[in-house]
Amino acid sequence: MATSNNILEINQEEFENYFETSKKPIILDFYSDECVPCEALAPKYEELANLFGDKILFLKIWRQKNRALAQKLGVFSSPTLIFYDINKNEVGKRLTGAIRKKDLIQQIKLLLGEEYVNQILASKPKQKREVDVIVLGGGPAGLTAGLYLGQAKLKTLVIDQDLPGGQVKITHMISNYPGTGEPISGWELAERMQKQVKEAGTEIISAVDVTKVQLNPKDHVVWIDDEIEIHSKAMILAMGSEPRKLNAIGEKEYSGKGISYCATCDGKYYENKDVVVIGGGNSAVEESLFLTKFVNSVTIVHQFDHLQANKTAQEEAFKNPKIKFIWNSEPRKFEKTPDGKMIVTIENVKTKEYSTIETDGVFVFVGYTPNLTLIKEELKKDQWGYVITNEEMATNIEGVYAVGDLRSKRFRQATIAVGEGTIAAMACEKYLSELKIKERELLGVQ
Ligand SMILES: Cc1cc2nc3c(=O)[nH]c(=O)nc-3n(C[C@H](O)[C@H](O)[C@H](O)COP(=O)(O)OP(=O)(O)OC[C@H]3O[C@@H](n4cnc5c(N)ncnc54)[C@H](O)[C@@H]3O)c2cc1C
């Protein structure tokens, strides 16, 4: 991995030396090879090292080759950033996973003071870039579009607010993606997809804040981290969807602190515990079955008196001794006891009676909502808020395509998203070449 003049690549012995002698605060970055979040962090780390390298010692250490130090410092994943002040006390929180620039800046403010950091950041010139196509969202739909556009030699940028891979990367195993031969972990499939996209020449910018989007025919604009302004003639919207919230009392407060929307991500924390699942569709039932690998019991709370999941999933759930059901009920309130148990107040929608369930954790699977909050322009949508396109994935705004889970349709799967990414990329290429011809004609160029 390349490092700039302001970042020192070191080993354990050198770290101990620098730690003893440095007169500056230190940031230590444990990285690994073949590590998607490390690759996403690298340009941000380098940019901030260039800005603050005279005041902070930016270090980088290869975790696999310096295991003893990693172990000593309690570092178990890459990347992990540790921050030491001038007195060599660790400050703030360690940053891991998909690290955003704003989190890194927040930590630097702890080392150098808010005023100084803001002053340096304000003096930095804003960047402006231009590409042929911006693909917003790097799930299977956006990555496939990026792959085809890269292979068509169009200057393409895939931008994701998280690491690329979308919902696939948080899916435990995928068994219906053709060509993998056998079930493949979602994380691995996502990694393979993004590698192939990069090899096709498409740039991926990930773990960034997309702060604004403007869809103006022939000049679409995306702002990243409030400082990079990117223009393109065509745009593919591929931001997928996110779990629908219940809007019950306490849901927001305990989200991530007892309430989860992802069994693959959080199931492991409930080994031999009791959990409640809210919902009764495919996701709720399939994820409940997955949770039974870890937990002692799953209580499914569903608003109707029957499940809406597919027949096979239903049959498996009914015969699983770990799964119980509470019918005709909806959650109204979430609370937490001082010893960390969740209390779920539910209402029986038929009798209107309230009751409570004490549990270790709650998983909510009540459907999805398209990620379109950034788009302020009048996109044509269906009654559920999903984007309506024609068969070429074109929306009602010129040069704007919509693909994958945010598109209006009956079924949502990775394989479908991939197909739509393909169509949009091909249609987009055609649109751009026709636009070029028109522009040349207008200019009178042969
Ligand atoms: C638990 C689970 C299991 C599944 N199992 C399967 C399966 O076995 N087989 C199958 O084919 N499908 C499966 N699916 C469905 C499949 O994952 C989705 O249909 C597919 O991922 C949709 O792809 P997408 O690219 O449209 O959206 P997503 O995968 O949702 O990707 C959207 C991307 O956009 C990014 N994004 C969101 N907002 C913004 C923004 N404002 N700016 C920039 N980036 C943004 C997100 O970070 C994300 O990376 C499963 C889904 C779930 C939840």
The ligand as an ORCA input file, in Angstrom:
! r2SCAN-3c Opt
* xyz 0 1
  C     -31.119    -10.345      4.737
  C     -31.183    -10.323      3.240
  C     -30.915    -11.466      2.508
  C     -30.978    -11.455      1.113
  N     -30.701    -12.600      0.431
  C     -30.689    -12.573     -0.916
  C     -30.335    -13.733     -1.664
  O     -30.054    -14.783     -1.098
  N     -30.323    -13.649     -3.023
  C     -30.624    -12.498     -3.691
  O     -30.557    -12.484     -4.935
  N     -30.972    -11.383     -3.007
  C     -31.031    -11.391     -1.656
  N     -31.384    -10.273     -0.948
  C     -31.812     -9.068     -1.692
  C     -30.622     -8.320     -2.255
  O     -29.627     -8.176     -1.261
  C     -31.066     -6.976     -2.769
  O     -32.125     -7.138     -3.676
  C     -29.923     -6.269     -3.492
  O     -28.832     -6.086     -2.627
  C     -30.373     -4.921     -4.040
  O     -29.275     -4.326     -4.643
  P     -29.185     -2.744     -4.842
  O     -27.862     -2.495     -5.431
  O     -30.383     -2.240     -5.512
  O     -29.288     -2.123     -3.373
  P     -28.417     -2.357     -2.024
  O     -27.854     -3.717     -1.998
  O     -29.334     -1.938     -0.960
  O     -27.240     -1.302     -2.197
  C     -27.479      0.071     -2.130
  C     -26.177      0.788     -1.807
  O     -26.394      2.183     -1.867
  C     -25.736      2.825     -0.787
  N     -26.447      4.075     -0.488
  C     -27.632      4.263      0.121
  N     -27.922      5.564      0.180
  C     -26.889      6.223     -0.389
  C     -26.603      7.588     -0.618
  N     -27.433      8.537     -0.258
  N     -25.443      7.892     -1.217
  C     -24.558      6.929     -1.587
  N     -24.770      5.619     -1.391
  C     -25.935      5.275     -0.810
  C     -25.805      1.824      0.355
  O     -24.784      2.052      1.284
  C     -25.652      0.502     -0.401
  O     -24.309      0.091     -0.472
  C     -31.316    -10.259      0.441
  C     -31.560     -9.092      1.177
  C     -31.497     -9.121      2.555
  C     -31.745     -7.860      3.337
*
